[in-house]
Amino acid sequence: MFELLRPGGAIMIPLLLCSVLALAIILERFWTLRVNKIAPKFIVNELWGWIKNKELNSKKMKALKESSPLGRILAAGLSNAKHGREIMKESIQEEASHVVHEMERFLTALGTVAAIAPLLGLLGTVIGMIKVFAMLQLEGTGNAAALAGGISEALITTAAGLVVAIPALIFHRYFMRRVDEIVIGLEQEAVKLVEVVHGDREINSNGA
């Protein structure tokens, strides 16, 4: 592998760092953006049971808050439910904004990698072609090995930039879509909670 990267020159170092960063973010986001971690169904079902049986107390509120990001959102709403519907909604929205921010963590960096990797590859191409033309000016076309090295550097950096950028862009779009889908689920549960607490909706045997 290093034998393949070496002809690419110094530009391969930042490209290699970009690839490591992108891979680390992708693996971390796959682990973090799991629906059963962010919005586990069991805690929602437990909450509806607590509300239905009037068993919700400070201890269970603390457990709800510490259970998951969704639990934090619902706990924020319940803590302010006595202040009225609008205050409850505002507290839910405020906590939800923090949760969404956490879900989108590192995605900007992944998008940046997707944007700059082709530019780094292009920079390597330009540098390689400059070397080729400089060699042509000094030595003419007689030194085929040197010319091949310059062209190789140009082609390798271009290819490496695209190899890094394409997966980074795909996974950036994928994770942004996943965040959007999770947020929709969080919003639905929050709306249910507001409606149940303020008497606009009843809890059935399967939950709210």
C-alpha positions as CSV (number, residue, x, y, z in Angstrom):
1,M,0.0,0.0,0.0
2,F,2.7,2.4,1.0
3,E,4.5,1.6,-2.2
4,L,1.4,2.8,-4.1
5,L,1.0,5.9,-2.0
6,R,4.7,7.0,-2.1
7,P,4.6,8.2,-5.7
8,G,1.7,10.5,-4.8
9,G,4.1,12.8,-2.9
10,A,3.4,15.0,0.1
11,I,-0.2,15.6,-0.7
12,M,-0.9,11.9,0.2
13,I,-0.3,12.7,3.9
14,P,-3.3,15.0,4.3
15,L,-5.4,12.7,2.1
16,L,-4.4,9.8,4.4
17,L,-5.3,11.8,7.5
18,C,-8.6,12.7,5.9
19,S,-9.4,9.1,5.2
20,V,-8.6,8.1,8.8
21,L,-10.8,10.9,10.1
22,A,-13.7,10.0,7.8
23,L,-13.5,6.4,8.8
24,A,-13.4,7.2,12.5
25,I,-16.5,9.5,12.2
26,I,-18.4,7.0,10.1
27,L,-17.8,4.2,12.7
28,E,-18.6,6.5,15.6
29,R,-21.8,7.8,14.1
30,F,-23.0,4.2,13.2
31,W,-22.6,3.4,16.9
32,T,-24.2,6.6,18.2
33,L,-27.1,7.0,15.8
34,R,-28.9,3.8,16.8
35,V,-32.6,4.2,17.2
36,N,-32.7,1.8,20.2
37,K,-30.1,4.0,21.9
38,I,-31.7,7.4,21.2
39,A,-35.3,6.5,21.5
40,P,-35.7,3.0,23.1
41,K,-39.3,1.8,23.0
42,F,-39.2,0.2,26.4
43,I,-38.7,3.5,28.2
44,V,-41.6,5.1,26.3
45,N,-43.9,2.2,27.2
46,E,-42.7,2.5,30.8
47,L,-43.5,6.2,30.9
48,W,-47.0,5.7,29.6
49,G,-47.5,3.1,32.3
50,W,-46.3,5.4,35.0
51,I,-48.6,8.2,33.7
52,K,-51.6,5.9,33.4
53,N,-51.1,4.5,36.9
54,K,-50.1,7.9,38.4
55,E,-46.8,6.4,39.5
56,L,-44.5,9.1,38.1
57,N,-42.3,10.5,40.9
58,S,-38.9,12.3,41.1
59,K,-37.0,9.0,41.2
60,K,-38.7,7.8,38.0
61,M,-38.2,11.2,36.4
62,K,-34.5,11.0,37.1
63,A,-34.4,7.5,35.6
64,L,-36.3,8.8,32.5
65,K,-33.9,11.7,32.1
66,E,-30.8,9.4,32.3
67,S,-32.2,6.6,30.1
68,S,-31.7,8.2,26.6
69,P,-31.9,11.4,24.6
70,L,-35.6,10.9,24.1
71,G,-35.9,10.4,27.9
72,R,-34.2,13.8,28.4
73,I,-36.7,15.5,26.0
74,L,-39.7,13.9,27.7
75,A,-38.4,14.6,31.2
76,A,-37.9,18.3,30.2
77,G,-41.5,18.5,29.1
78,L,-42.9,16.8,32.2
79,S,-40.8,19.0,34.5
80,N,-42.6,22.1,33.1
81,A,-46.0,20.6,32.4
82,K,-47.6,22.4,35.3
83,H,-46.7,25.8,33.7
84,G,-49.0,25.2,30.8
85,R,-49.0,23.8,27.3
86,E,-46.8,26.5,25.7
87,I,-44.1,26.4,28.4
88,M,-44.1,22.6,28.2
89,K,-43.6,22.8,24.4
90,E,-40.8,25.3,24.7
91,S,-38.9,23.2,27.2
92,I,-39.3,20.2,24.9
93,Q,-38.0,22.2,21.9
94,E,-35.1,23.6,23.9
95,E,-34.0,20.1,25.1
96,A,-34.6,18.7,21.6
97,S,-32.3,21.3,20.0
98,H,-29.5,20.0,22.3
99,V,-30.2,16.4,21.4
100,V,-30.3,17.2,17.6
101,H,-27.0,19.1,18.0
102,E,-25.4,16.0,19.6
103,M,-26.8,13.7,16.8
104,E,-25.2,16.0,14.2
105,R,-21.9,16.0,16.0
106,F,-18.9,15.4,13.6
107,L,-21.1,15.4,10.5
108,T,-19.8,18.9,9.6
109,A,-16.3,17.5,9.7
110,L,-17.3,14.5,7.6
111,G,-18.9,16.9,5.0
112,T,-15.7,19.0,5.1
113,V,-13.6,15.9,4.3
114,A,-15.9,15.1,1.4
115,A,-15.4,18.7,0.1
116,I,-11.7,19.1,0.5
117,A,-10.4,15.6,-0.5
118,P,-11.0,16.2,-4.2
119,L,-9.4,19.6,-3.9
120,L,-6.3,18.1,-2.3
121,G,-6.3,15.5,-5.1
122,L,-6.5,18.3,-7.6
123,L,-3.7,20.1,-5.9
124,G,-1.6,17.0,-6.2
125,T,-2.4,16.8,-9.9
126,V,-1.3,20.4,-10.4
127,I,1.9,19.8,-8.5
128,G,2.6,16.6,-10.5
129,M,2.0,18.3,-13.8
130,I,4.2,21.3,-12.8
131,K,7.0,18.8,-12.1
132,V,6.4,17.2,-15.5
133,F,6.6,20.5,-17.4
134,A,9.6,21.6,-15.4
135,M,11.3,18.3,-16.3
136,L,10.4,18.8,-20.0
137,Q,11.9,22.3,-19.9
138,L,15.1,21.2,-18.3
139,E,15.7,17.8,-19.9
140,G,13.4,17.5,-22.8
141,T,11.6,14.3,-23.5
142,G,14.7,12.0,-23.0
143,N,14.1,11.2,-19.3
144,A,11.0,9.0,-19.6
145,A,11.3,7.7,-16.0
146,A,11.2,11.2,-14.5
147,L,8.2,12.2,-16.7
148,A,6.4,9.0,-15.7
149,G,7.0,9.8,-12.0
150,G,5.4,13.2,-12.4
151,I,2.4,11.9,-14.3
152,S,2.0,9.1,-11.7
153,E,2.0,11.6,-8.9
154,A,-0.7,13.6,-10.6
155,L,-2.9,10.5,-11.3
156,I,-2.5,8.9,-7.9
157,T,-3.4,12.0,-5.9
158,T,-6.5,12.6,-8.1
159,A,-7.6,9.0,-7.6
160,A,-6.9,9.1,-3.9
161,G,-8.9,12.3,-3.4
162,L,-11.9,10.8,-5.1
163,V,-11.6,7.5,-3.2
164,V,-11.7,9.5,0.1
165,A,-14.4,12.0,-0.9
166,I,-17.0,9.7,-2.5
167,P,-17.6,7.5,0.6
168,A,-17.4,10.5,2.9
169,L,-20.1,12.3,0.9
170,I,-22.3,9.2,0.7
171,F,-22.1,8.6,4.5
172,H,-22.6,12.3,5.2
173,R,-25.9,12.3,3.3
174,Y,-26.9,9.0,4.9
175,F,-26.3,10.2,8.4
176,M,-28.1,13.5,7.8
177,R,-31.1,11.5,6.6
178,R,-30.9,9.2,9.6
179,V,-30.9,12.2,11.9
180,D,-34.0,13.6,10.2
181,E,-35.8,10.3,10.5
182,I,-34.9,10.0,14.2
183,V,-36.0,13.6,14.8
184,I,-39.4,12.9,13.3
185,G,-39.8,10.0,15.8
186,L,-38.8,12.2,18.7
187,E,-41.3,14.8,17.7
188,Q,-44.1,12.3,17.5
189,E,-43.4,11.1,21.0
190,A,-43.1,14.6,22.3
191,V,-46.5,15.6,20.7
192,K,-48.1,12.5,22.3
193,L,-46.8,13.5,25.7
194,V,-48.1,17.0,25.5
195,E,-51.5,15.8,24.4
196,V,-51.7,13.1,27.1
197,V,-50.6,15.5,29.9
198,H,-53.1,18.2,28.9
199,G,-56.0,15.8,28.4
200,D,-56.2,15.9,24.6
201,R,-55.4,12.2,24.3
202,E,-56.0,9.1,26.3
203,I,-53.5,6.3,26.9
204,N,-54.6,3.0,25.6
205,S,-53.4,-0.5,26.4
206,N,-50.6,-0.2,23.9
207,G,-49.3,3.2,25.0
208,A,-50.3,6.7,24.1
